[in-house]
């Protein structure tokens, strides 16, 4: 009776070593998508980049049941974009990177290049332009630092609405680093 318990005590350290030595599964690297746009001038590039970084960008994205962004409330979307979207200015080029699938970046690219507004009613577009121009005028009148940044972002929005960006590279997945 004593022999089985002695054997169990002697084999116990071998079981513990075997359990500790098992490798952990590798986590799947995050997917990152990128698109590059040509703003054509450095000034326009700065204004549009300020717009994409601002909270106004979340409100400007098209929403609807068939759109990836239509599922989000504006505050949630602003927070998510701030954490997952990066914008770099390189001369006249704007590089937009996003943690997530290419399919999530595609509607942003369509918005920035004007593809989502090609079939839009002219009157709807004019009403939206007037609303944003009023916001721009109000931001310009206040004059504080935050208001200047707001005005720059709204200028970027009006640049996109007036003359959409040119796509330099279509949205694509970046290679995963290990």
C-alpha positions as CSV (number, residue, x, y, z in Angstrom):
1,X,0.0,0.0,0.0
2,X,2.9,2.2,0.7
3,X,4.5,1.5,-2.7
4,X,1.8,3.2,-4.9
5,X,1.9,6.4,-2.8
6,X,5.7,6.5,-2.9
7,X,5.6,6.1,-6.7
8,X,3.0,8.9,-7.0
9,X,5.1,11.2,-4.9
10,X,8.2,10.5,-7.0
11,X,6.3,11.0,-10.3
12,X,4.6,14.3,-9.2
13,X,7.6,16.5,-10.1
14,X,7.7,15.1,-13.6
15,X,4.1,16.0,-14.2
16,X,4.6,19.6,-13.1
17,X,7.7,20.0,-15.3
18,X,5.7,18.7,-18.3
19,X,2.9,21.1,-17.7
20,X,5.2,24.1,-17.4
21,X,7.2,23.3,-20.5
22,X,4.3,23.4,-22.9
23,X,4.6,26.4,-25.2
24,X,1.8,29.0,-25.2
25,X,0.0,29.4,-28.5
26,X,1.1,32.3,-30.6
27,X,-1.3,35.2,-30.8
28,X,-2.5,36.2,-34.2
29,X,-1.0,39.6,-35.2
30,X,-3.4,42.5,-35.7
31,X,-4.5,43.3,-39.2
32,X,-3.6,46.8,-40.5
33,X,-4.9,48.5,-43.6
34,X,-3.5,51.6,-45.4
35,X,-4.5,54.0,-48.1
36,X,-2.6,57.0,-49.5
37,X,-4.2,60.1,-50.9
38,X,-2.9,63.0,-52.9
39,X,-4.0,66.4,-51.6
40,X,-2.1,68.3,-54.3
41,X,-0.7,71.1,-52.1
42,X,1.0,71.0,-48.6
43,X,-1.6,73.5,-47.2
44,X,-4.5,71.4,-48.3
45,X,-2.7,68.3,-47.0
46,X,-2.4,69.9,-43.5
47,X,-6.1,71.0,-43.5
48,X,-7.4,67.6,-44.6
49,X,-5.1,65.7,-42.1
50,X,-6.4,68.0,-39.3
51,X,-10.0,67.2,-40.4
52,X,-9.3,63.4,-40.4
53,X,-7.8,63.7,-36.9
54,X,-10.7,65.8,-35.6
55,X,-14.0,64.7,-34.0
56,X,-15.8,66.2,-37.0
57,X,-14.5,63.3,-39.2
58,X,-16.7,60.8,-37.4
59,X,-19.8,62.9,-38.0
60,X,-18.9,63.3,-41.7
61,X,-18.6,59.6,-42.4
62,X,-21.6,58.2,-44.2
63,X,-23.9,56.1,-42.1
64,X,-26.6,53.6,-42.8
65,X,-27.5,50.0,-42.1
66,X,-25.4,48.7,-45.0
67,X,-22.3,50.7,-44.0
68,X,-19.6,49.5,-41.6
69,X,-19.7,52.9,-39.8
70,X,-23.5,53.0,-39.5
71,X,-23.5,50.6,-36.5
72,X,-21.7,53.1,-34.3
73,X,-22.9,56.0,-32.3
74,X,-20.9,59.2,-32.9
75,X,-19.1,59.3,-29.5
76,X,-18.1,55.6,-29.7
77,X,-16.9,56.1,-33.3
78,X,-14.8,59.1,-32.4
79,X,-13.2,57.2,-29.6
80,X,-12.6,54.1,-31.8
81,X,-11.1,56.2,-34.6
82,X,-8.8,58.1,-32.3
83,X,-7.4,54.8,-31.0
84,X,-7.2,52.9,-34.3
85,X,-6.7,55.5,-37.1
86,X,-3.4,57.3,-37.8
87,X,-2.8,60.0,-40.3
88,X,0.6,61.1,-41.6
89,X,1.4,64.0,-43.8
90,X,4.2,63.5,-46.4
91,X,4.5,66.6,-48.5
92,X,1.2,66.6,-50.5
93,X,0.4,62.9,-49.6
94,X,-1.8,61.8,-46.8
95,X,-1.1,58.3,-45.4
96,X,-4.1,56.9,-43.5
97,X,-3.6,53.7,-41.5
98,X,-6.1,51.8,-39.5
99,X,-6.0,48.8,-37.2
100,X,-8.6,46.5,-38.8
101,X,-9.6,44.9,-42.1
102,X,-9.3,46.6,-45.4
103,X,-13.1,46.4,-45.7
104,X,-13.4,48.9,-42.8
105,X,-11.0,51.4,-44.5
106,X,-12.7,51.2,-47.9
107,X,-15.7,53.5,-46.9
108,X,-13.3,56.1,-45.5
109,X,-11.4,56.0,-48.8
110,X,-14.6,56.3,-50.7
111,X,-15.6,59.3,-48.6
112,X,-12.2,61.1,-49.0
113,X,-12.2,60.5,-52.8
114,X,-15.8,61.5,-53.2
115,X,-16.9,58.1,-54.6
116,X,-19.7,57.8,-52.0
117,X,-21.2,61.1,-53.1
118,X,-21.2,60.6,-56.9
119,X,-25.0,59.9,-57.1
120,X,-26.0,62.4,-54.3
121,X,-28.8,64.9,-54.9
122,X,-27.3,68.4,-55.6
123,X,-29.7,70.1,-53.1
124,X,-28.8,67.7,-50.3
125,X,-25.1,68.4,-50.9
126,X,-25.7,72.2,-50.9
127,X,-27.5,72.1,-47.6
128,X,-24.7,70.1,-46.0
129,X,-22.1,72.5,-47.4
130,X,-23.9,75.5,-46.0
131,X,-24.2,73.9,-42.6
132,X,-20.5,73.2,-42.4
133,X,-19.6,76.6,-43.7
134,X,-21.6,78.2,-40.9
135,X,-19.8,76.0,-38.4
136,X,-16.5,77.1,-39.9
137,X,-17.5,80.8,-39.6
138,X,-18.5,80.3,-36.0
139,X,-15.2,78.5,-35.2
140,X,-13.2,81.4,-36.9
141,X,-15.0,84.0,-34.8
142,X,-14.2,82.4,-31.4
143,X,-10.5,82.6,-32.0
144,X,-9.1,80.4,-29.2
145,X,-6.4,77.7,-29.8
146,X,-8.9,74.9,-29.8
147,X,-11.1,76.9,-32.1
148,X,-8.2,77.5,-34.5
149,X,-7.7,73.7,-34.7
150,X,-11.4,73.3,-35.2
151,X,-11.4,75.9,-37.9
152,X,-8.5,74.1,-39.6
153,X,-10.3,70.8,-39.4
154,X,-13.5,72.4,-40.9
155,X,-11.4,73.9,-43.7
156,X,-10.1,70.4,-44.4
157,X,-13.7,69.2,-44.6
158,X,-14.7,71.9,-47.0
159,X,-11.6,71.0,-49.2
160,X,-12.8,67.4,-49.4
161,X,-16.4,68.4,-50.1
162,X,-15.3,71.0,-52.7
163,X,-12.7,68.9,-54.4
164,X,-12.3,65.3,-53.2
165,X,-8.8,63.9,-52.8
166,X,-7.1,61.8,-55.5
167,X,-6.4,58.2,-54.5
168,X,-2.7,57.5,-54.6
169,X,-2.9,53.9,-53.5
170,X,-6.1,52.0,-52.9
171,X,-6.8,50.6,-49.5
172,X,-4.7,47.5,-48.9
173,X,-3.5,45.3,-46.1
174,X,0.0,45.8,-44.8
175,X,2.3,42.9,-44.3
176,X,2.2,41.6,-40.8
177,X,5.3,41.9,-38.7
178,X,6.4,39.1,-36.4
